[in-house]
Amino acid sequence: MVNCPECETDLDIDEEEVDEGEIVSCPECGSDFEIITINPIELKEVEDEAIEEDDDEEEAEDGDYS
Ligand SMILES: [Zn+2]
C-alpha cells in the first residue's frame, strides 16, 4: 500500500502494475509523483513543468452508440 506523501491518501498503487519513472497522481490533492523505486515503492514529488498530460481522452458517457 502506498500513501500520498502530501495528504496520506491511499494511492492504491500495485507495484506489479507500475514502472520506475512512471508518474502517478493523487486523486485527493492532485499532486503528481514520480515512482523512483518499486520495491518498495518510493515516490518523489514532480514539478509541474516536466509533466506532459494528454487530456484528450474521450469521455463519452452517453452510452448511445446505435
Ligand atoms: Zn494527496
N, CA, C, O and the ligand as a Tripos MOL2 file, in Angstrom:
@<TRIPOS>MOLECULE
protein
  265   263    67     0     0
PROTEIN
NO_CHARGES

@<TRIPOS>ATOM
      1 N           0.8500   -1.2020    0.0000 N.3       1 MET1
      2 CA          0.0000    0.0000    0.0000 C.3       1 MET1
      3 C           0.8800    1.2450    0.0000 C.2       1 MET1
      4 O           1.8700    1.3290    0.7270 O.2       1 MET1
      5 N           0.5040    2.1820   -0.8110 N.am      2 VAL2
      6 CA          1.2860    3.4060   -0.9060 C.3       2 VAL2
      7 C           0.4120    4.5990   -0.5810 C.2       2 VAL2
      8 O          -0.6740    4.7650   -1.1350 O.2       2 VAL2
      9 N           0.8940    5.4130    0.3130 N.am      3 ASN3
     10 CA          0.1270    6.5930    0.6510 C.3       3 ASN3
     11 C           0.7340    7.8440    0.0280 C.2       3 ASN3
     12 O           1.9470    7.9490   -0.1530 O.2       3 ASN3
     13 N          -0.1270    8.7680   -0.2860 N.am      4 CYS4
     14 CA          0.3220   10.0400   -0.8200 C.3       4 CYS4
     15 C           1.1870   10.7540    0.2230 C.2       4 CYS4
     16 O           0.7670   10.9340    1.3660 O.2       4 CYS4
     17 N           2.3890   11.1550   -0.1750 N.am      5 PRO5
     18 CA          3.2570   11.8710    0.7620 C.3       5 PRO5
     19 C           2.6700   13.2030    1.2040 C.2       5 PRO5
     20 O           3.0490   13.7440    2.2430 O.2       5 PRO5
     21 N           1.7630   13.7150    0.4280 N.am      6 GLU6
     22 CA          1.1830   15.0160    0.7380 C.3       6 GLU6
     23 C           0.0100   14.9130    1.7000 C.2       6 GLU6
     24 O          -0.0390   15.6050    2.7170 O.2       6 GLU6
     25 N          -0.9240   14.0510    1.3700 N.am      7 CYS7
     26 CA         -2.1620   14.0440    2.1480 C.3       7 CYS7
     27 C          -2.4820   12.6730    2.7460 C.2       7 CYS7
     28 O          -3.5220   12.4840    3.3780 O.2       7 CYS7
     29 N          -1.5720   11.7240    2.5340 N.am      8 GLU8
     30 CA         -1.7220   10.4250    3.1880 C.3       8 GLU8
     31 C          -2.8360    9.5720    2.6090 C.2       8 GLU8
     32 O          -3.1530    8.5120    3.1500 O.2       8 GLU8
     33 N          -3.4240   10.0180    1.5280 N.am      9 THR9
     34 CA         -4.4500    9.2030    0.9010 C.3       9 THR9
     35 C          -3.8320    7.9260    0.3280 C.2       9 THR9
     36 O          -2.7240    7.9430   -0.2080 O.2       9 THR9
     37 N          -4.5460    6.8570    0.4470 N.am     10 ASP10
     38 CA         -4.0730    5.6100   -0.1350 C.3      10 ASP10
     39 C          -4.1340    5.7190   -1.6510 C.2      10 ASP10
     40 O          -5.2130    5.8410   -2.2310 O.2      10 ASP10
     41 N          -2.9690    5.6750   -2.2860 N.am     11 LEU11
     42 CA         -2.9260    5.8570   -3.7340 C.3      11 LEU11
     43 C          -3.2730    4.5810   -4.4910 C.2      11 LEU11
     44 O          -3.4540    4.6030   -5.7080 O.2      11 LEU11
     45 N          -3.3630    3.4910   -3.7780 N.am     12 ASP12
     46 CA         -3.8160    2.2620   -4.4060 C.3      12 ASP12
     47 C          -2.9380    1.8610   -5.5900 C.2      12 ASP12
     48 O          -3.4370    1.5110   -6.6600 O.2      12 ASP12
     49 N          -1.6440    1.9170   -5.3840 N.am     13 ILE13
     50 CA         -0.7040    1.5430   -6.4380 C.3      13 ILE13
     51 C          -0.2410    0.1080   -6.2260 C.2      13 ILE13
     52 O           0.1860   -0.2740   -5.1360 O.2      13 ILE13
     53 N          -0.3360   -0.6700   -7.2880 N.am     14 ASP14
     54 CA          0.1590   -2.0360   -7.2200 C.3      14 ASP14
     55 C           1.5600   -2.0680   -7.8250 C.2      14 ASP14
     56 O           1.7510   -1.7430   -8.9970 O.2      14 ASP14
     57 N           2.5110   -2.4540   -7.0300 N.am     15 GLU15
     58 CA          3.8900   -2.3820   -7.5100 C.3      15 GLU15
     59 C           4.1480   -3.2790   -8.7170 C.2      15 GLU15
     60 O           5.1670   -3.1460   -9.3940 O.2      15 GLU15
     61 N           3.2320   -4.1760   -8.9740 N.am     16 GLU16
     62 CA          3.3940   -5.0320  -10.1430 C.3      16 GLU16
     63 C           2.8050   -4.3930  -11.3940 C.2      16 GLU16
     64 O           2.9610   -4.9040  -12.5030 O.2      16 GLU16
     65 N           2.1390   -3.2850  -11.1990 N.am     17 GLU17
     66 CA          1.4800   -2.6480  -12.3400 C.3      17 GLU17
     67 C           2.1190   -1.3220  -12.7080 C.2      17 GLU17
     68 O           1.6430   -0.6310  -13.6090 O.2      17 GLU17
     69 N           3.1790   -0.9660  -12.0290 N.am     18 VAL18
     70 CA          3.8140    0.3090  -12.3310 C.3      18 VAL18
     71 C           5.2890    0.0990  -12.6260 C.2      18 VAL18
     72 O           5.8700   -0.9270  -12.2720 O.2      18 VAL18
     73 N           5.8760    1.0730  -13.2700 N.am     19 ASP19
     74 CA          7.2950    1.0080  -13.5810 C.3      19 ASP19
     75 C           8.0090    2.1840  -12.9520 C.2      19 ASP19
     76 O           7.4110    3.2210  -12.6650 O.2      19 ASP19
     77 N           9.2960    1.9990  -12.7440 N.am     20 GLU20
     78 CA         10.0820    3.1180  -12.2610 C.3      20 GLU20
     79 C          10.0240    4.2420  -13.2910 C.2      20 GLU20
     80 O          10.0980    4.0030  -14.4960 O.2      20 GLU20
     81 N           9.8930    5.4440  -12.8050 N.am     21 GLY21
     82 CA          9.8170    6.5810  -13.7090 C.3      21 GLY21
     83 C           8.4030    6.9460  -14.0900 C.2      21 GLY21
     84 O           8.1600    7.9880  -14.7000 O.2      21 GLY21
     85 N           7.4750    6.0880  -13.7290 N.am     22 GLU22
     86 CA          6.0830    6.3870  -14.0510 C.3      22 GLU22
     87 C           5.5650    7.5050  -13.1510 C.2      22 GLU22
     88 O           6.0230    7.6860  -12.0220 O.2      22 GLU22
     89 N           4.6070    8.2400  -13.6780 N.am     23 ILE23
     90 CA          4.0250    9.3370  -12.9020 C.3      23 ILE23
     91 C           2.6370    8.9440  -12.4200 C.2      23 ILE23
     92 O           1.7970    8.4710  -13.1850 O.2      23 ILE23
     93 N           2.4320    9.1510  -11.1610 N.am     24 VAL24
     94 CA          1.1020    8.8820  -10.6250 C.3      24 VAL24
     95 C           0.5520   10.1640  -10.0070 C.2      24 VAL24
     96 O           1.2970   10.9990   -9.4950 O.2      24 VAL24
     97 N          -0.7350   10.2940  -10.0670 N.am     25 SER25
     98 CA         -1.3690   11.4750   -9.4970 C.3      25 SER25
     99 C          -2.2320   11.0870   -8.3210 C.2      25 SER25
    100 O          -2.9020   10.0540   -8.3330 O.2      25 SER25
    101 N          -2.2080   11.9090   -7.3290 N.am     26 CYS26
    102 CA         -3.0770   11.6770   -6.1920 C.3      26 CYS26
    103 C          -4.4600   12.2300   -6.5070 C.2      26 CYS26
    104 O          -4.6020   13.4110   -6.8260 O.2      26 CYS26
    105 N          -5.4610   11.3950   -6.4190 N.am     27 PRO27
    106 CA         -6.8190   11.8440   -6.7220 C.3      27 PRO27
    107 C          -7.3570   12.8070   -5.6710 C.2      27 PRO27
    108 O          -8.3230   13.5300   -5.9130 O.2      27 PRO27
    109 N          -6.7340   12.8080   -4.5230 N.am     28 GLU28
    110 CA         -7.2440   13.5980   -3.4170 C.3      28 GLU28
    111 C          -6.7090   15.0310   -3.4570 C.2      28 GLU28
    112 O          -7.4830   15.9860   -3.3930 O.2      28 GLU28
    113 N          -5.4010   15.1800   -3.5630 N.am     29 CYS29
    114 CA         -4.8120   16.5200   -3.5050 C.3      29 CYS29
    115 C          -4.2700   16.9800   -4.8540 C.2      29 CYS29
    116 O          -3.8640   18.1330   -5.0040 O.2      29 CYS29
    117 N          -4.2640   16.0810   -5.8340 N.am     30 GLY30
    118 CA         -3.8750   16.4850   -7.1810 C.3      30 GLY30
    119 C          -2.3840   16.5410   -7.4160 C.2      30 GLY30
    120 O          -1.9470   16.9270   -8.5010 O.2      30 GLY30
    121 N          -1.5940   16.1670   -6.4300 N.am     31 SER31
    122 CA         -0.1510   16.1870   -6.5980 C.3      31 SER31
    123 C           0.3020   15.0470   -7.4990 C.2      31 SER31
    124 O          -0.3070   13.9770   -7.5280 O.2      31 SER31
    125 N           1.3780   15.2950   -8.2310 N.am     32 ASP32
    126 CA          1.9310   14.2620   -9.0870 C.3      32 ASP32
    127 C           3.2340   13.7570   -8.5060 C.2      32 ASP32
    128 O           4.0490   14.5180   -7.9860 O.2      32 ASP32
    129 N           3.4040   12.4620   -8.6090 N.am     33 PHE33
    130 CA          4.6090   11.8610   -8.0580 C.3      33 PHE33
    131 C           5.2320   10.9110   -9.0610 C.2      33 PHE33
    132 O           4.5470   10.1790   -9.7750 O.2      33 PHE33
    133 N           6.5530   10.9480   -9.0910 N.am     34 GLU34
    134 CA          7.2650   10.0100   -9.9280 C.3      34 GLU34
    135 C           7.6630    8.8150   -9.0740 C.2      34 GLU34
    136 O           8.0980    8.9610   -7.9310 O.2      34 GLU34
    137 N           7.5040    7.6430   -9.6500 N.am     35 ILE35
    138 CA          7.9010    6.4380   -8.9420 C.3      35 ILE35
    139 C           9.3980    6.2280   -9.1200 C.2      35 ILE35
    140 O           9.8770    5.9750  -10.2260 O.2      35 ILE35
    141 N          10.1090    6.3350   -8.0430 N.am     36 ILE36
    142 CA         11.5590    6.2150   -8.1070 C.3      36 ILE36
    143 C          11.9710    4.7560   -8.0490 C.2      36 ILE36
    144 O          12.7530    4.2830   -8.8730 O.2      36 ILE36
    145 N          11.4480    4.0650   -7.0870 N.am     37 THR37
    146 CA         11.7020    2.6310   -6.9820 C.3      37 THR37
    147 C          10.3790    1.9240   -6.7410 C.2      37 THR37
    148 O           9.4280    2.5070   -6.2210 O.2      37 THR37
    149 N          10.3390    0.6650   -7.1290 N.am     38 ILE38
    150 CA          9.0770   -0.0530   -6.9650 C.3      38 ILE38
    151 C           9.1560   -1.1630   -5.9240 C.2      38 ILE38
    152 O           8.1620   -1.8380   -5.6570 O.2      38 ILE38
    153 N          10.3090   -1.3490   -5.3510 N.am     39 ASN39
    154 CA         10.4010   -2.4100   -4.3540 C.3      39 ASN39
    155 C          11.3320   -2.0080   -3.2120 C.2      39 ASN39
    156 O          12.5150   -2.3470   -3.2430 O.2      39 ASN39
    157 N          10.8340   -1.3080   -2.2280 N.am     40 PRO40
    158 CA          9.4170   -0.9090   -2.1260 C.3      40 PRO40
    159 C           9.1460    0.3350   -2.9610 C.2      40 PRO40
    160 O          10.0740    0.9620   -3.4730 O.2      40 PRO40
    161 N           7.9150    0.6770   -3.0910 N.am     41 ILE41
    162 CA          7.5540    1.8580   -3.8630 C.3      41 ILE41
    163 C           7.9620    3.1220   -3.1290 C.2      41 ILE41
    164 O           7.6240    3.3540   -1.9670 O.2      41 ILE41
    165 N           8.7160    3.9340   -3.8830 N.am     42 GLU42
    166 CA          9.0910    5.2220   -3.3280 C.3      42 GLU42
    167 C           8.6820    6.3090   -4.2890 C.2      42 GLU42
    168 O           8.8790    6.1910   -5.4990 O.2      42 GLU42
    169 N           8.1230    7.3500   -3.7580 N.am     43 LEU43
    170 CA          7.6070    8.4130   -4.6170 C.3      43 LEU43
    171 C           8.3790    9.6940   -4.4210 C.2      43 LEU43
    172 O           8.8500   10.0070   -3.3280 O.2      43 LEU43
    173 N           8.4960   10.4330   -5.5250 N.am     44 LYS44
    174 CA          9.1130   11.7460   -5.4570 C.3      44 LYS44
    175 C           8.1620   12.7360   -6.0970 C.2      44 LYS44
    176 O           7.6300   12.4900   -7.1800 O.2      44 LYS44
    177 N           7.9550   13.8360   -5.4350 N.am     45 GLU45
    178 CA          7.0340   14.8150   -5.9870 C.3      45 GLU45
    179 C           7.6050   15.4060   -7.2680 C.2      45 GLU45
    180 O           8.8000   15.6840   -7.3670 O.2      45 GLU45
    181 N           6.7340   15.5890   -8.2350 N.am     46 VAL46
    182 CA          7.1490   16.0810   -9.5420 C.3      46 VAL46
    183 C           6.7580   17.5440   -9.6940 C.2      46 VAL46
    184 O           5.6580   17.9540   -9.3240 O.2      46 VAL46
    185 N           7.6740   18.3090  -10.2390 N.am     47 GLU47
    186 CA          7.3310   19.6970  -10.5450 C.3      47 GLU47
    187 C           6.4390   19.7190  -11.7770 C.2      47 GLU47
    188 O           6.5850   18.9090  -12.6910 O.2      47 GLU47
    189 N           5.5330   20.6480  -11.7740 N.am     48 ASP48
    190 CA          4.5350   20.6880  -12.8350 C.3      48 ASP48
    191 C           5.1200   20.7460  -14.2450 C.2      48 ASP48
    192 O           4.6160   20.0920  -15.1570 O.2      48 ASP48
    193 N           6.1600   21.5120  -14.4150 N.am     49 GLU49
    194 CA          6.6890   21.7830  -15.7450 C.3      49 GLU49
    195 C           7.0630   20.5250  -16.5180 C.2      49 GLU49
    196 O           6.9230   20.4820  -17.7410 O.2      49 GLU49
    197 N           7.5300   19.5180  -15.8220 N.am     50 ALA50
    198 CA          8.0540   18.3430  -16.5020 C.3      50 ALA50
    199 C           6.9570   17.3900  -16.9680 C.2      50 ALA50
    200 O           7.2270   16.4040  -17.6540 O.2      50 ALA50
    201 N           5.7640   17.6830  -16.6020 N.am     51 ILE51
    202 CA          4.7020   16.7250  -16.8930 C.3      51 ILE51
    203 C           3.9590   17.0420  -18.1810 C.2      51 ILE51
    204 O           3.5210   18.1680  -18.4210 O.2      51 ILE51
    205 N           3.8380   16.0270  -18.9790 N.am     52 GLU52
    206 CA          3.0090   16.1880  -20.1680 C.3      52 GLU52
    207 C           1.7410   15.3740  -19.9800 C.2      52 GLU52
    208 O           1.7720   14.1540  -19.8200 O.2      52 GLU52
    209 N           0.6700   16.0620  -20.0040 N.am     53 GLU53
    210 CA         -0.5770   15.3410  -19.8080 C.3      53 GLU53
    211 C          -1.4200   15.3520  -21.0640 C.2      53 GLU53
    212 O          -1.6350   16.3850  -21.6970 O.2      53 GLU53
    213 N          -1.8790   14.1900  -21.3900 N.am     54 ASP54
    214 CA         -2.8050   14.1080  -22.5120 C.3      54 ASP54
    215 C          -4.2180   14.0200  -21.9740 C.2      54 ASP54
    216 O          -4.6780   12.9730  -21.5180 O.2      54 ASP54
    217 N          -4.8610   15.1110  -22.0410 N.am     55 ASP55
    218 CA         -6.2230   15.1090  -21.5250 C.3      55 ASP55
    219 C          -7.2470   14.9980  -22.6440 C.2      55 ASP55
    220 O          -8.3920   15.4350  -22.5270 O.2      55 ASP55
    221 N          -6.7870   14.3970  -23.7310 N.am     56 ASP56
    222 CA         -7.6730   14.3190  -24.8880 C.3      56 ASP56
    223 C          -8.5530   13.0780  -24.8750 C.2      56 ASP56
    224 O          -9.3130   12.8270  -25.8100 O.2      56 ASP56
    225 N          -8.4400   12.3410  -23.8440 N.am     57 GLU57
    226 CA         -9.2310   11.1260  -23.7870 C.3      57 GLU57
    227 C         -10.7200   11.4410  -23.8580 C.2      57 GLU57
    228 O         -11.2400   12.3400  -23.1960 O.2      57 GLU57
    229 N         -11.3580   10.6620  -24.6830 N.am     58 GLU58
    230 CA        -12.7920   10.8910  -24.8320 C.3      58 GLU58
    231 C         -13.5350   10.3710  -23.6100 C.2      58 GLU58
    232 O         -13.3030    9.2590  -23.1360 O.2      58 GLU58
    233 N         -14.3950   11.1760  -23.1410 N.am     59 GLU59
    234 CA        -15.1910   10.7390  -22.0080 C.3      59 GLU59
    235 C         -16.6440   10.6750  -22.4110 C.2      59 GLU59
    236 O         -17.4990   11.3940  -21.8940 O.2      59 GLU59
    237 N         -16.8880    9.7970  -23.3410 N.am     60 ALA60
    238 CA        -18.2600    9.6610  -23.8240 C.3      60 ALA60
    239 C         -19.0660    8.8360  -22.8370 C.2      60 ALA60
    240 O         -18.8560    7.6350  -22.6640 O.2      60 ALA60
    241 N         -19.9600    9.5030  -22.2220 N.am     61 GLU61
    242 CA        -20.7680    8.7880  -21.2520 C.3      61 GLU61
    243 C         -22.2210    8.7260  -21.6810 C.2      61 GLU61
    244 O         -23.1210    8.4290  -20.8960 O.2      61 GLU61
    245 N         -22.4100    9.0140  -22.9420 N.am     62 ASP62
    246 CA        -23.7870    8.9750  -23.4540 C.3      62 ASP62
    247 C         -24.3100    7.5480  -23.5170 C.2      62 ASP62
    248 O         -25.4750    7.2670  -23.2350 O.2      62 ASP62
    249 N         -23.4020    6.6640  -23.8990 N.am     63 GLY63
    250 CA        -23.8210    5.2810  -23.9980 C.3      63 GLY63
    251 C         -24.7260    5.0270  -25.1830 C.2      63 GLY63
    252 O         -25.3880    3.9930  -25.2670 O.2      63 GLY63
    253 N         -24.7470    5.9720  -26.0900 N.am     64 ASP64
    254 CA        -25.6430    5.8230  -27.2480 C.3      64 ASP64
    255 C         -24.8140    5.5860  -28.5080 C.2      64 ASP64
    256 O         -24.3780    6.5260  -29.1720 O.2      64 ASP64
    257 N         -24.6140    4.3360  -28.8130 N.am     65 TYR65
    258 CA        -23.7850    4.0120  -29.9690 C.3      65 TYR65
    259 C         -24.6120    3.4120  -31.1020 C.2      65 TYR65
    260 O         -24.0530    2.8420  -32.0390 O.2      65 TYR65
    261 N         -25.8910    3.5300  -31.0270 N.am     66 SER66
    262 CA        -26.7330    2.9020  -32.0440 C.3      66 SER66
    263 C         -26.8950    3.7520  -33.2620 C.2      66 SER66
    264 O         -27.5780    3.3540  -34.2060 O.2      66 SER66
    265 ZN         -2.5340   13.5120   -1.9630 Zn       67 ZN67
@<TRIPOS>BOND
     1     1     2 1
     2     2     3 1
     3     3     4 2
     4     3     5 am
     5     5     6 1
     6     6     7 1
     7     7     8 2
     8     7     9 am
     9     9    10 1
    10    10    11 1
    11    11    12 2
    12    11    13 am
    13    13    14 1
    14    14    15 1
    15    15    16 2
    16    15    17 am
    17    17    18 1
    18    18    19 1
    19    19    20 2
    20    19    21 am
    21    21    22 1
    22    22    23 1
    23    23    24 2
    24    23    25 am
    25    25    26 1
    26    26    27 1
    27    27    28 2
    28    27    29 am
    29    29    30 1
    30    30    31 1
    31    31    32 2
    32    31    33 am
    33    33    34 1
    34    34    35 1
    35    35    36 2
    36    35    37 am
    37    37    38 1
    38    38    39 1
    39    39    40 2
    40    39    41 am
    41    41    42 1
    42    42    43 1
    43    43    44 2
    44    43    45 am
    45    45    46 1
    46    46    47 1
    47    47    48 2
    48    47    49 am
    49    49    50 1
    50    50    51 1
    51    51    52 2
    52    51    53 am
    53    53    54 1
    54    54    55 1
    55    55    56 2
    56    55    57 am
    57    57    58 1
    58    58    59 1
    59    59    60 2
    60    59    61 am
    61    61    62 1
    62    62    63 1
    63    63    64 2
    64    63    65 am
    65    65    66 1
    66    66    67 1
    67    67    68 2
    68    67    69 am
    69    69    70 1
    70    70    71 1
    71    71    72 2
    72    71    73 am
    73    73    74 1
    74    74    75 1
    75    75    76 2
    76    75    77 am
    77    77    78 1
    78    78    79 1
    79    79    80 2
    80    79    81 am
    81    81    82 1
    82    82    83 1
    83    83    84 2
    84    83    85 am
    85    85    86 1
    86    86    87 1
    87    87    88 2
    88    87    89 am
    89    89    90 1
    90    90    91 1
    91    91    92 2
    92    91    93 am
    93    93    94 1
    94    94    95 1
    95    95    96 2
    96    95    97 am
    97    97    98 1
    98    98    99 1
    99    99   100 2
   100    99   101 am
   101   101   102 1
   102   102   103 1
   103   103   104 2
   104   103   105 am
   105   105   106 1
   106   106   107 1
   107   107   108 2
   108   107   109 am
   109   109   110 1
   110   110   111 1
   111   111   112 2
   112   111   113 am
   113   113   114 1
   114   114   115 1
   115   115   116 2
   116   115   117 am
   117   117   118 1
   118   118   119 1
   119   119   120 2
   120   119   121 am
   121   121   122 1
   122   122   123 1
   123   123   124 2
   124   123   125 am
   125   125   126 1
   126   126   127 1
   127   127   128 2
   128   127   129 am
   129   129   130 1
   130   130   131 1
   131   131   132 2
   132   131   133 am
   133   133   134 1
   134   134   135 1
   135   135   136 2
   136   135   137 am
   137   137   138 1
   138   138   139 1
   139   139   140 2
   140   139   141 am
   141   141   142 1
   142   142   143 1
   143   143   144 2
   144   143   145 am
   145   145   146 1
   146   146   147 1
   147   147   148 2
   148   147   149 am
   149   149   150 1
   150   150   151 1
   151   151   152 2
   152   151   153 am
   153   153   154 1
   154   154   155 1
   155   155   156 2
   156   155   157 am
   157   157   158 1
   158   158   159 1
   159   159   160 2
   160   159   161 am
   161   161   162 1
   162   162   163 1
   163   163   164 2
   164   163   165 am
   165   165   166 1
   166   166   167 1
   167   167   168 2
   168   167   169 am
   169   169   170 1
   170   170   171 1
   171   171   172 2
   172   171   173 am
   173   173   174 1
   174   174   175 1
   175   175   176 2
   176   175   177 am
   177   177   178 1
   178   178   179 1
   179   179   180 2
   180   179   181 am
   181   181   182 1
   182   182   183 1
   183   183   184 2
   184   183   185 am
   185   185   186 1
   186   186   187 1
   187   187   188 2
   188   187   189 am
   189   189   190 1
   190   190   191 1
   191   191   192 2
   192   191   193 am
   193   193   194 1
   194   194   195 1
   195   195   196 2
   196   195   197 am
   197   197   198 1
   198   198   199 1
   199   199   200 2
   200   199   201 am
   201   201   202 1
   202   202   203 1
   203   203   204 2
   204   203   205 am
   205   205   206 1
   206   206   207 1
   207   207   208 2
   208   207   209 am
   209   209   210 1
   210   210   211 1
   211   211   212 2
   212   211   213 am
   213   213   214 1
   214   214   215 1
   215   215   216 2
   216   215   217 am
   217   217   218 1
   218   218   219 1
   219   219   220 2
   220   219   221 am
   221   221   222 1
   222   222   223 1
   223   223   224 2
   224   223   225 am
   225   225   226 1
   226   226   227 1
   227   227   228 2
   228   227   229 am
   229   229   230 1
   230   230   231 1
   231   231   232 2
   232   231   233 am
   233   233   234 1
   234   234   235 1
   235   235   236 2
   236   235   237 am
   237   237   238 1
   238   238   239 1
   239   239   240 2
   240   239   241 am
   241   241   242 1
   242   242   243 1
   243   243   244 2
   244   243   245 am
   245   245   246 1
   246   246   247 1
   247   247   248 2
   248   247   249 am
   249   249   250 1
   250   250   251 1
   251   251   252 2
   252   251   253 am
   253   253   254 1
   254   254   255 1
   255   255   256 2
   256   255   257 am
   257   257   258 1
   258   258   259 1
   259   259   260 2
   260   259   261 am
   261   261   262 1
   262   262   263 1
   263   263   264 2
@<TRIPOS>SUBSTRUCTURE
     1 MET1         2 RESIDUE 1 A MET
     2 VAL2         6 RESIDUE 1 A VAL
     3 ASN3        10 RESIDUE 1 A ASN
     4 CYS4        14 RESIDUE 1 A CYS
     5 PRO5        18 RESIDUE 1 A PRO
     6 GLU6        22 RESIDUE 1 A GLU
     7 CYS7        26 RESIDUE 1 A CYS
     8 GLU8        30 RESIDUE 1 A GLU
     9 THR9        34 RESIDUE 1 A THR
    10 ASP10       38 RESIDUE 1 A ASP
    11 LEU11       42 RESIDUE 1 A LEU
    12 ASP12       46 RESIDUE 1 A ASP
    13 ILE13       50 RESIDUE 1 A ILE
    14 ASP14       54 RESIDUE 1 A ASP
    15 GLU15       58 RESIDUE 1 A GLU
    16 GLU16       62 RESIDUE 1 A GLU
    17 GLU17       66 RESIDUE 1 A GLU
    18 VAL18       70 RESIDUE 1 A VAL
    19 ASP19       74 RESIDUE 1 A ASP
    20 GLU20       78 RESIDUE 1 A GLU
    21 GLY21       82 RESIDUE 1 A GLY
    22 GLU22       86 RESIDUE 1 A GLU
    23 ILE23       90 RESIDUE 1 A ILE
    24 VAL24       94 RESIDUE 1 A VAL
    25 SER25       98 RESIDUE 1 A SER
    26 CYS26      102 RESIDUE 1 A CYS
    27 PRO27      106 RESIDUE 1 A PRO
    28 GLU28      110 RESIDUE 1 A GLU
    29 CYS29      114 RESIDUE 1 A CYS
    30 GLY30      118 RESIDUE 1 A GLY
    31 SER31      122 RESIDUE 1 A SER
    32 ASP32      126 RESIDUE 1 A ASP
    33 PHE33      130 RESIDUE 1 A PHE
    34 GLU34      134 RESIDUE 1 A GLU
    35 ILE35      138 RESIDUE 1 A ILE
    36 ILE36      142 RESIDUE 1 A ILE
    37 THR37      146 RESIDUE 1 A THR
    38 ILE38      150 RESIDUE 1 A ILE
    39 ASN39      154 RESIDUE 1 A ASN
    40 PRO40      158 RESIDUE 1 A PRO
    41 ILE41      162 RESIDUE 1 A ILE
    42 GLU42      166 RESIDUE 1 A GLU
    43 LEU43      170 RESIDUE 1 A LEU
    44 LYS44      174 RESIDUE 1 A LYS
    45 GLU45      178 RESIDUE 1 A GLU
    46 VAL46      182 RESIDUE 1 A VAL
    47 GLU47      186 RESIDUE 1 A GLU
    48 ASP48      190 RESIDUE 1 A ASP
    49 GLU49      194 RESIDUE 1 A GLU
    50 ALA50      198 RESIDUE 1 A ALA
    51 ILE51      202 RESIDUE 1 A ILE
    52 GLU52      206 RESIDUE 1 A GLU
    53 GLU53      210 RESIDUE 1 A GLU
    54 ASP54      214 RESIDUE 1 A ASP
    55 ASP55      218 RESIDUE 1 A ASP
    56 ASP56      222 RESIDUE 1 A ASP
    57 GLU57      226 RESIDUE 1 A GLU
    58 GLU58      230 RESIDUE 1 A GLU
    59 GLU59      234 RESIDUE 1 A GLU
    60 ALA60      238 RESIDUE 1 A ALA
    61 GLU61      242 RESIDUE 1 A GLU
    62 ASP62      246 RESIDUE 1 A ASP
    63 GLY63      250 RESIDUE 1 A GLY
    64 ASP64      254 RESIDUE 1 A ASP
    65 TYR65      258 RESIDUE 1 A TYR
    66 SER66      262 RESIDUE 1 A SER
    67 ZN67       265 GROUP 0 **** ****
